[in-house]
Amino acid sequence: MKYDFDKIVSREGTDSEKFDLRNEIFGRSDVIPMWVADMDFTPPAEVIDAVQRRAAHPIYGYTCRSKAFNQSIIGWVQRRGGWTLRPEWLEFTPGVVPGIVTAIRAFTQEGDGVVIQPPVYHPFARQIRYNNRTLINNPLRQRKDGSFEIDFEDLDEKLAQAKAFLMCNPHNPSGRVFTEQELRRIGELCEKHDVVILSDEIHGDLVYKPHRHLHIAALDPRFAKRTVTFIAPSKTFNIAGFATAVCIVPDEELHRKLHREFMKFHIDEGNIFGSVALPVAYNHGDEWLEQLLCYLDGNISYVMDFLKEKLPSVRCVRPEGTYLMWLDFRRWPLTHDEIYHFMIDRAGIGVNEGSMFGEEGRGWMRLNIATQRSVVRRAMDQLYGAALEAGYDKII
């Protein structure tokens, strides 16, 4: 079946955070929304049909997750990642971030250090602080080609001060997909310092060839013994609104501690439609995902080619994973705040400003290209027109 990712489906008036909060967030309701990390594509038809069938039944009482729910997760991870899971390793969470917060509370005490790698997904730092843990930064560093890499010498020093390492792979917002060599080195250092690994792999299905997503816990039994892996169908199939995600915990003792923390807050029940959507997506979504990846890759190529040909003053390294592009505006003679307001007020594009991912993100903007190609073209044309008018198009 051929899927049509060019079709525009209006999201306005649906309480869409991405669309219906534009005026509140950007001060105008007509910006092209390319910020919140969800997609503007309808999910696989099988998911829509399954949810509509369940909605047609007029009683929406308490629900449970069947054996088929866990089996679909096991099958998906085996097919896509080559990792054989056991049902007893799985723990439900209403979202990856709630799962991460619960794990931080389960495996660390107030005042304990948690290492992150900025510029990185902004709830990492926020939730560590909210829970009175000590935030420890191991900033990614740029190579000469502009891509990002891990500073392992610094990571070694920082892990000596920590109880947990919160990693993001594929990395948001840089788009890096860490290699086996990098992941093994991370695992070795975490074992050296007896640090628990909390691995956010929510973008793990969204990786472009020749790159491949690897689960750090699957690489070595020693790593599995200290790792909690977080996955979800939310980014992959654009069903974040169903608030359904998964923790994978191979170690029995870690799992016992995590489960006990979940029980404290009674957040293990989930919702009817997430219980329906996840297994259908994981059982029937392979072909849809393959076509999606080709389409997203085309959007990325369009932006990369556009910047190279018309706007070389804006630098960007091609993302290896995610549908997020990390744009470097540091050549422009503007402050970070001025760049952000330029994007909104003059280019008419709603983006995430880079400093929300850490101070290392100043001068950068995150652009979500998971939308129709026509929308991407319009956004690039508006950015070029505004830059041309301001004289920022040919800065070298």
The 8 nearest C-alpha neighbors of each residue, nearest first, counted from 0:
[[1, 2, 286, 287, 290, 3, 44, 43],
 [0, 2, 3, 290, 287, 286, 4, 291],
 [3, 1, 4, 0, 287, 290, 291, 43],
 [4, 2, 5, 6, 1, 40, 41, 290],
 [3, 5, 6, 2, 40, 371, 294, 291],
 [6, 4, 371, 3, 7, 372, 373, 370],
 [5, 7, 4, 3, 8, 371, 40, 41],
 [8, 6, 5, 9, 371, 39, 40, 4],
 [9, 7, 10, 6, 39, 40, 41, 11],
 [8, 10, 11, 7, 12, 39, 13, 18],
 [11, 9, 13, 8, 12, 15, 18, 39],
 [12, 10, 13, 9, 18, 19, 15, 14],
 [11, 13, 14, 10, 19, 15, 18, 9],
 [14, 12, 15, 11, 10, 19, 18, 9],
 [15, 13, 12, 19, 16, 11, 18, 10],
 [14, 16, 13, 19, 18, 17, 10, 11],
 [17, 15, 20, 19, 18, 14, 35, 21],
 [16, 18, 15, 35, 19, 32, 20, 21],
 [19, 17, 15, 16, 20, 21, 11, 32],
 [18, 20, 15, 16, 21, 14, 11, 17],
 [21, 19, 23, 16, 22, 18, 24, 17],
 [22, 20, 28, 24, 23, 25, 19, 18],
 [21, 23, 27, 28, 26, 25, 24, 20],
 [22, 24, 20, 21, 26, 25, 27, 28],
 [25, 23, 21, 22, 26, 20, 27, 349],
 [26, 24, 22, 27, 21, 23, 343, 349],
 [25, 27, 22, 23, 24, 21, 28, 343],
 [28, 26, 22, 25, 29, 21, 30, 23],
 [27, 29, 22, 21, 30, 26, 25, 20],
 [28, 30, 27, 31, 347, 21, 22, 32],
 [31, 29, 347, 348, 349, 32, 28, 27],
 [30, 32, 348, 349, 33, 347, 29, 378],
 [33, 31, 349, 34, 30, 17, 348, 18],
 [34, 32, 367, 350, 349, 366, 31, 35],
 [33, 35, 350, 351, 367, 32, 349, 366],
 [36, 34, 17, 37, 33, 367, 16, 351],
 [37, 35, 34, 367, 38, 234, 323, 322],
 [36, 38, 35, 237, 234, 39, 369, 239],
 [39, 37, 369, 40, 237, 370, 36, 234],
 [38, 40, 370, 369, 41, 37, 371, 8],
 [41, 39, 38, 4, 42, 370, 237, 8],
 [40, 42, 43, 39, 237, 8, 44, 4],
 [43, 41, 236, 237, 40, 44, 46, 47],
 [44, 42, 45, 46, 287, 284, 41, 47],
 [43, 45, 47, 46, 48, 42, 41, 49],
 [46, 44, 48, 43, 47, 49, 279, 283],
 [47, 45, 49, 44, 48, 43, 276, 279],
 [46, 48, 44, 50, 45, 49, 51, 43],
 [49, 47, 45, 51, 46, 50, 44, 52],
 [50, 48, 52, 46, 51, 47, 45, 53],
 [49, 51, 53, 47, 52, 48, 54, 272],
 [52, 50, 54, 48, 53, 49, 47, 55],
 [53, 51, 49, 55, 50, 54, 48, 56],
 [52, 54, 50, 55, 51, 56, 49, 272],
 [55, 53, 51, 56, 52, 50, 57, 59],
 [56, 54, 52, 53, 57, 51, 50, 58],
 [55, 57, 54, 53, 58, 52, 59, 51],
 [58, 56, 55, 59, 54, 53, 60, 52],
 [57, 59, 56, 60, 54, 55, 53, 61],
 [60, 58, 57, 61, 271, 56, 62, 54],
 [61, 59, 58, 62, 271, 270, 57, 63],
 [62, 60, 59, 63, 271, 270, 268, 269],
 [61, 63, 271, 60, 64, 270, 268, 59],
 [64, 62, 65, 61, 268, 274, 271, 269],
 [63, 65, 68, 274, 66, 62, 67, 69],
 [64, 66, 67, 68, 63, 69, 274, 70],
 [65, 67, 68, 69, 70, 64, 71, 86],
 [66, 68, 70, 65, 69, 71, 278, 64],
 [69, 67, 278, 66, 65, 71, 70, 64],
 [70, 68, 72, 71, 67, 66, 73, 86],
 [69, 71, 67, 73, 72, 68, 74, 66],
 [70, 72, 74, 278, 69, 68, 73, 281],
 [73, 71, 75, 69, 70, 74, 76, 281],
 [72, 74, 70, 76, 71, 75, 84, 77],
 [73, 75, 71, 77, 72, 76, 70, 78],
 [74, 76, 72, 78, 77, 73, 281, 79],
 [77, 75, 80, 79, 73, 78, 74, 82],
 [76, 78, 81, 82, 74, 75, 83, 80],
 [79, 77, 75, 76, 81, 80, 74, 82],
 [78, 80, 76, 77, 75, 81, 204, 82],
 [81, 79, 76, 82, 77, 78, 213, 212],
 [80, 82, 77, 78, 79, 76, 83, 217],
 [83, 81, 77, 80, 76, 217, 84, 214],
 [82, 84, 77, 81, 85, 73, 76, 74],
 [85, 83, 73, 82, 86, 88, 77, 76],
 [84, 86, 87, 88, 83, 73, 89, 249],
 [87, 85, 88, 89, 69, 84, 70, 73],
 [86, 88, 85, 89, 249, 90, 248, 84],
 [87, 89, 248, 249, 86, 247, 85, 90],
 [90, 88, 247, 87, 86, 246, 248, 245],
 [89, 91, 246, 245, 247, 92, 88, 258],
 [92, 90, 245, 267, 244, 246, 89, 93],
 [91, 93, 244, 94, 98, 245, 267, 243],
 [94, 92, 243, 242, 244, 269, 97, 91],
 [95, 93, 244, 92, 97, 242, 96, 243],
 [94, 96, 98, 97, 229, 244, 99, 230],
 [95, 97, 99, 98, 94, 100, 122, 123],
 [98, 96, 100, 94, 99, 95, 101, 93],
 [97, 99, 95, 101, 96, 100, 92, 102],
 [98, 100, 96, 102, 101, 97, 95, 103],
 [101, 99, 103, 97, 102, 98, 96, 104],
 [100, 102, 98, 104, 99, 103, 105, 97],
 [101, 103, 105, 99, 104, 100, 257, 106],
 [104, 102, 100, 105, 101, 106, 107, 99],
 [103, 105, 101, 102, 107, 106, 100, 108],
 [104, 106, 102, 103, 257, 260, 256, 107],
 [105, 107, 103, 104, 102, 108, 256, 195],
 [108, 106, 104, 103, 111, 105, 162, 109],
 [107, 109, 111, 110, 104, 106, 132, 105],
 [110, 108, 132, 131, 111, 107, 130, 133],
 [109, 111, 132, 133, 131, 108, 112, 107],
 [112, 110, 132, 108, 109, 133, 107, 162],
 [111, 113, 161, 133, 162, 134, 132, 160],
 [112, 114, 163, 161, 134, 164, 135, 133],
 [115, 113, 135, 164, 136, 165, 134, 163],
 [114, 116, 136, 165, 137, 166, 117, 164],
 [117, 115, 137, 138, 136, 139, 119, 118],
 [118, 116, 119, 138, 357, 139, 115, 356],
 [117, 119, 356, 357, 359, 360, 116, 138],
 [118, 120, 117, 356, 171, 121, 172, 116],
 [121, 119, 171, 356, 122, 123, 172, 118],
 [120, 122, 356, 123, 355, 119, 124, 125],
 [123, 121, 125, 124, 126, 120, 96, 127],
 [124, 122, 121, 125, 126, 120, 127, 115],
 [125, 123, 127, 122, 126, 121, 128, 134],
 [124, 126, 122, 128, 127, 123, 129, 121],
 [127, 125, 129, 128, 123, 124, 122, 130],
 [126, 128, 124, 132, 130, 125, 129, 123],
 [127, 129, 131, 125, 130, 126, 132, 124],
 [130, 128, 126, 131, 127, 125, 132, 124],
 [129, 131, 128, 127, 132, 126, 109, 104],
 [132, 130, 128, 109, 129, 110, 127, 133],
 [131, 133, 110, 109, 111, 127, 130, 128],
 [134, 132, 112, 110, 111, 113, 135, 131],
 [133, 135, 113, 112, 127, 132, 114, 136],
 [136, 134, 114, 113, 112, 133, 115, 137],
 [137, 135, 115, 114, 138, 116, 134, 117],
 [136, 138, 116, 154, 115, 153, 139, 114],
 [139, 137, 117, 116, 136, 140, 118, 150],
 [138, 140, 149, 148, 116, 147, 117, 150],
 [141, 139, 147, 148, 138, 149, 150, 142],
 [142, 140, 147, 145, 146, 148, 143, 139],
 [141, 143, 145, 144, 146, 147, 140, 148],
 [142, 144, 145, 141, 146, 147, 140, 148],
 [145, 143, 142, 146, 141, 316, 147, 315],
 [146, 144, 142, 143, 141, 316, 147, 315],
 [147, 145, 142, 141, 144, 316, 148, 143],
 [146, 148, 141, 140, 142, 139, 145, 175],
 [147, 149, 140, 139, 141, 150, 146, 142],
 [150, 148, 139, 151, 140, 147, 138, 154],
 [149, 151, 153, 152, 154, 139, 140, 148],
 [152, 150, 154, 153, 149, 155, 185, 184],
 [151, 153, 155, 154, 150, 156, 149, 157],
 [152, 154, 156, 151, 155, 150, 157, 137],
 [155, 153, 151, 157, 156, 152, 137, 158],
 [156, 154, 152, 153, 158, 157, 151, 188],
 [157, 155, 153, 154, 159, 158, 152, 160],
 [156, 158, 154, 159, 160, 155, 153, 161],
 [159, 157, 161, 160, 155, 156, 154, 192],
 [158, 160, 157, 156, 161, 192, 155, 162],
 [161, 159, 158, 157, 112, 162, 156, 135],
 [162, 160, 112, 158, 113, 163, 159, 111],
 [161, 163, 194, 112, 113, 111, 107, 195],
 [164, 162, 195, 113, 194, 161, 196, 165],
 [163, 165, 114, 196, 113, 197, 195, 166],
 [166, 164, 197, 115, 114, 198, 196, 163],
 [165, 167, 198, 199, 164, 115, 197, 168],
 [166, 168, 199, 170, 169, 198, 200, 171],
 [169, 167, 170, 200, 176, 199, 166, 177],
 [168, 170, 176, 175, 202, 167, 320, 203],
 [169, 171, 168, 167, 175, 174, 173, 172],
 [172, 170, 173, 120, 119, 174, 169, 167],
 [171, 173, 174, 170, 119, 325, 323, 120],
 [174, 172, 171, 175, 170, 325, 318, 147],
 [173, 175, 318, 320, 170, 319, 172, 171],
 [176, 174, 170, 319, 173, 169, 177, 318],
 [177, 175, 169, 319, 168, 320, 170, 212],
 [176, 178, 181, 175, 182, 168, 179, 169],
 [179, 177, 181, 180, 182, 176, 213, 211],
 [178, 180, 182, 181, 183, 177, 213, 218],
 [179, 181, 183, 178, 182, 184, 177, 185],
 [182, 180, 178, 184, 179, 183, 177, 185],
 [183, 181, 185, 179, 184, 180, 215, 186],
 [182, 184, 186, 180, 185, 181, 179, 187],
 [183, 185, 187, 181, 186, 182, 188, 180],
 [186, 184, 182, 188, 183, 187, 189, 181],
 [185, 187, 183, 189, 184, 188, 222, 190],
 [186, 188, 184, 190, 185, 189, 191, 183],
 [189, 187, 191, 185, 190, 186, 184, 155],
 [190, 188, 194, 186, 192, 191, 187, 193],
 [189, 191, 193, 187, 188, 192, 186, 194],
 [192, 190, 188, 189, 193, 187, 194, 186],
 [191, 193, 189, 190, 194, 159, 158, 188],
 [194, 192, 190, 191, 189, 195, 162, 225],
 [193, 195, 189, 162, 163, 192, 190, 196],
 [194, 196, 163, 225, 226, 164, 162, 197],
 [197, 195, 226, 164, 163, 225, 198, 165],
 [198, 196, 165, 227, 226, 164, 228, 166],
 [197, 199, 228, 166, 200, 167, 196, 229],
 [198, 200, 167, 229, 201, 166, 168, 228],
 [201, 199, 203, 168, 230, 202, 229, 198],
 [200, 202, 230, 203, 231, 199, 229, 234],
 [203, 201, 205, 200, 204, 321, 169, 234],
 [202, 204, 200, 205, 201, 212, 169, 206],
 [203, 205, 202, 206, 235, 212, 79, 201],
 [206, 204, 321, 202, 320, 203, 235, 207],
 [207, 205, 320, 204, 319, 211, 321, 210],
 [208, 206, 210, 319, 320, 209, 205, 292],
 [209, 207, 210, 206, 211, 319, 320, 296],
 [208, 210, 207, 211, 319, 206, 212, 320],
 [211, 209, 208, 207, 319, 206, 212, 176],
 [210, 212, 213, 206, 209, 208, 176, 207],
 [211, 213, 203, 176, 206, 214, 210, 80],
 [212, 214, 215, 211, 80, 179, 178, 217],
 [215, 213, 217, 216, 212, 218, 80, 82],
 [214, 216, 217, 218, 182, 213, 222, 183],
 [215, 217, 223, 222, 214, 218, 226, 219],
 [218, 216, 214, 215, 219, 82, 223, 220],
 [219, 217, 215, 216, 214, 220, 222, 183],
 [218, 220, 222, 221, 217, 223, 216, 215],
 [221, 219, 223, 222, 224, 218, 216, 217],
 [220, 222, 224, 219, 223, 225, 190, 186],
 [221, 223, 216, 219, 224, 220, 225, 186],
 [224, 222, 216, 220, 226, 225, 221, 249],
 [223, 225, 250, 221, 222, 226, 220, 249],
 [224, 226, 195, 223, 222, 196, 227, 250],
 [227, 225, 196, 223, 197, 224, 216, 195],
 [226, 228, 248, 197, 247, 198, 196, 246],
 [229, 227, 198, 247, 246, 197, 226, 199],
 [228, 230, 246, 199, 200, 245, 95, 198],
 [231, 229, 201, 200, 245, 244, 228, 246],
 [230, 232, 244, 233, 201, 245, 243, 229],
 [231, 233, 235, 236, 234, 277, 238, 244],
 [232, 234, 239, 238, 237, 231, 235, 236],
 [235, 233, 237, 236, 232, 37, 202, 239],
 [234, 236, 232, 233, 237, 204, 205, 202],
 [235, 237, 42, 238, 234, 233, 232, 280],
 [238, 236, 234, 233, 38, 239, 235, 42],
 [237, 239, 233, 240, 236, 241, 232, 234],
 [238, 240, 233, 241, 242, 237, 234, 37],
 [241, 239, 238, 242, 233, 237, 243, 273],
 [240, 242, 273, 239, 243, 238, 272, 270],
 [243, 241, 93, 94, 240, 239, 273, 244],
 [242, 244, 93, 273, 94, 241, 92, 269],
 [245, 243, 231, 94, 92, 93, 95, 230],
 [244, 246, 91, 230, 92, 229, 90, 231],
 [245, 247, 229, 90, 228, 89, 91, 248],
 [248, 246, 89, 228, 88, 227, 229, 90],
 [247, 249, 88, 227, 254, 250, 246, 89],
 [250, 248, 88, 223, 251, 224, 247, 254],
 [251, 249, 224, 253, 252, 248, 254, 223],
 [250, 252, 254, 253, 255, 249, 248, 88],
 [251, 253, 255, 254, 250, 256, 257, 249],
 [254, 252, 256, 250, 255, 251, 257, 248],
 [253, 255, 251, 257, 252, 256, 248, 258],
 [254, 256, 252, 258, 253, 257, 251, 259],
 [257, 255, 259, 253, 254, 258, 105, 252],
 [256, 258, 254, 260, 259, 255, 105, 102],
 [257, 259, 261, 255, 260, 256, 254, 262],
 [258, 260, 262, 256, 257, 261, 255, 263],
 [259, 261, 263, 257, 262, 258, 105, 101],
 [262, 260, 258, 263, 259, 264, 265, 266],
 [261, 263, 265, 259, 260, 264, 258, 266],
 [264, 262, 260, 261, 265, 259, 266, 258],
 [263, 265, 262, 266, 261, 260, 267, 101],
 [266, 264, 262, 267, 263, 261, 268, 260],
 [267, 265, 264, 268, 261, 262, 269, 93],
 [266, 268, 265, 269, 91, 92, 261, 262],
 [267, 269, 266, 270, 63, 265, 62, 91],
 [270, 268, 267, 93, 243, 273, 271, 266],
 [271, 269, 273, 272, 274, 268, 62, 241],
 [272, 270, 274, 273, 62, 275, 269, 59],
 [271, 273, 275, 274, 270, 276, 50, 241],
 [272, 274, 241, 276, 275, 243, 270, 271],
 [273, 275, 272, 271, 276, 277, 64, 270],
 [276, 274, 272, 273, 277, 278, 50, 271],
 [275, 277, 273, 279, 46, 274, 278, 272],
 [278, 276, 280, 279, 275, 273, 274, 281],
 [279, 277, 281, 71, 68, 280, 276, 282],
 [278, 280, 282, 276, 277, 281, 46, 283],
 [281, 279, 284, 277, 283, 278, 282, 46],
 [280, 282, 278, 279, 75, 284, 71, 283],
 [283, 281, 279, 280, 278, 71, 284, 75],
 [282, 284, 280, 281, 279, 285, 45, 286],
 [285, 283, 280, 287, 281, 286, 288, 282],
 [286, 284, 288, 287, 283, 289, 281, 282],
 [285, 287, 289, 288, 284, 290, 283, 0],
 [286, 288, 284, 290, 285, 289, 291, 43],
 [289, 287, 291, 285, 286, 290, 284, 292],
 [290, 288, 286, 292, 291, 287, 285, 293],
 [289, 291, 293, 287, 288, 292, 294, 286],
 [290, 292, 288, 294, 289, 293, 295, 287],
 [291, 293, 295, 289, 294, 290, 296, 288],
 [294, 292, 296, 290, 291, 295, 297, 289],
 [293, 295, 297, 291, 296, 292, 290, 298],
 [296, 294, 298, 292, 297, 293, 291, 299],
 [295, 297, 299, 293, 294, 298, 292, 300],
 [296, 298, 300, 294, 295, 299, 301, 293],
 [299, 297, 295, 301, 296, 300, 372, 302],
 [298, 300, 296, 302, 301, 297, 303, 295],
 [301, 299, 297, 303, 298, 302, 304, 296],
 [300, 302, 298, 304, 299, 303, 305, 297],
 [301, 303, 305, 299, 300, 304, 306, 298],
 [304, 302, 300, 306, 305, 301, 299, 307],
 [305, 303, 307, 301, 306, 302, 300, 308],
 [306, 304, 302, 308, 307, 303, 309, 301],
 [307, 305, 310, 303, 311, 309, 304, 308],
 [306, 308, 311, 304, 305, 309, 310, 303],
 [309, 307, 305, 306, 304, 310, 311, 303],
 [310, 308, 306, 305, 307, 311, 392, 383],
 [309, 311, 306, 392, 312, 313, 307, 308],
 [312, 310, 307, 313, 306, 309, 393, 314],
 [311, 313, 394, 310, 393, 395, 392, 330],
 [314, 312, 328, 311, 327, 310, 306, 326],
 [315, 313, 327, 326, 312, 311, 328, 316],
 [314, 316, 326, 327, 325, 317, 313, 303],
 [317, 315, 146, 318, 145, 314, 325, 144],
 [316, 318, 315, 319, 303, 299, 324, 174],
 [319, 317, 174, 320, 316, 175, 324, 173],
 [318, 320, 174, 175, 207, 176, 206, 210],
 [319, 321, 206, 174, 318, 205, 207, 169],
 [322, 320, 205, 323, 202, 174, 206, 169],
 [323, 321, 369, 368, 367, 295, 324, 320],
 [322, 324, 367, 321, 366, 368, 172, 365],
 [323, 325, 366, 365, 326, 367, 318, 322],
 [326, 324, 365, 173, 364, 172, 315, 366],
 [325, 327, 315, 364, 363, 314, 324, 365],
 [326, 328, 363, 314, 313, 329, 315, 362],
 [329, 327, 313, 362, 330, 363, 331, 326],
 [328, 330, 362, 331, 327, 363, 332, 313],
 [331, 329, 328, 312, 332, 394, 395, 313],
 [330, 332, 329, 333, 328, 391, 312, 394],
 [333, 331, 330, 334, 329, 391, 338, 328],
 [334, 332, 331, 337, 338, 335, 336, 329],
 [335, 333, 337, 336, 338, 332, 362, 331],
 [334, 336, 362, 338, 337, 361, 339, 333],
 [337, 335, 339, 338, 334, 340, 333, 352],
 [336, 338, 334, 340, 339, 335, 333, 341],
 [339, 337, 341, 335, 336, 340, 333, 334],
 [338, 340, 336, 342, 341, 337, 352, 335],
 [339, 341, 343, 337, 342, 338, 344, 336],
 [342, 340, 338, 345, 344, 339, 343, 337],
 [343, 341, 346, 339, 340, 348, 345, 344],
 [342, 344, 347, 340, 348, 341, 349, 346],
 [343, 345, 341, 347, 340, 342, 346, 348],
 [344, 346, 341, 347, 385, 343, 342, 340],
 [347, 345, 382, 342, 381, 385, 348, 343],
 [346, 348, 30, 343, 345, 344, 342, 31],
 [349, 347, 31, 30, 343, 342, 346, 350],
 [348, 350, 32, 33, 30, 343, 31, 34],
 [351, 349, 34, 33, 366, 365, 348, 352],
 [352, 350, 365, 34, 364, 353, 366, 349],
 [353, 351, 364, 354, 339, 350, 355, 365],
 [352, 354, 360, 363, 364, 355, 361, 356],
 [353, 355, 360, 361, 357, 358, 356, 352],
 [354, 356, 353, 357, 121, 352, 360, 358],
 [357, 355, 121, 118, 119, 354, 120, 353],
 [358, 356, 354, 118, 359, 355, 360, 117],
 [357, 359, 354, 360, 361, 356, 118, 355],
 [360, 358, 357, 118, 361, 117, 354, 138],
 [361, 359, 353, 354, 358, 363, 118, 357],
 [362, 360, 354, 353, 363, 359, 358, 335],
 [361, 363, 329, 335, 328, 360, 327, 353],
 [364, 362, 327, 353, 326, 360, 361, 328],
 [363, 365, 352, 353, 326, 351, 325, 366],
 [366, 364, 325, 351, 324, 350, 326, 353],
 [365, 367, 324, 323, 350, 33, 34, 368],
 [366, 368, 323, 33, 34, 369, 322, 324],
 [367, 369, 370, 322, 366, 323, 298, 375],
 [370, 368, 38, 367, 322, 39, 295, 371],
 [369, 371, 39, 368, 38, 372, 374, 40],
 [370, 372, 5, 374, 373, 4, 375, 7],
 [373, 371, 375, 374, 376, 298, 5, 370],
 [372, 374, 376, 371, 375, 377, 5, 370],
 [373, 375, 377, 371, 372, 376, 378, 370],
 [374, 376, 372, 378, 377, 373, 379, 371],
 [377, 375, 373, 379, 374, 378, 380, 372],
 [376, 378, 374, 380, 375, 379, 381, 373],
 [377, 379, 375, 381, 376, 380, 374, 382],
 [378, 380, 382, 376, 381, 377, 383, 375],
 [379, 381, 377, 383, 378, 382, 384, 376],
 [382, 380, 384, 378, 346, 379, 383, 385],
 [383, 381, 346, 379, 385, 380, 384, 386],
 [384, 382, 386, 380, 381, 385, 387, 379],
 [383, 385, 381, 387, 386, 382, 380, 388],
 [384, 386, 388, 382, 346, 387, 383, 345],
 [387, 385, 391, 383, 389, 392, 388, 384],
 [388, 386, 390, 384, 392, 389, 385, 383],
 [387, 389, 385, 386, 390, 384, 391, 383],
 [388, 390, 386, 387, 391, 385, 392, 384],
 [389, 391, 387, 388, 392, 386, 393, 394],
 [392, 390, 386, 389, 394, 393, 387, 331],
 [393, 391, 310, 386, 387, 390, 312, 394],
 [394, 392, 312, 391, 395, 311, 310, 390],
 [393, 395, 312, 391, 392, 330, 331, 311],
 [394, 312, 393, 311, 330, 392, 331, 313]]
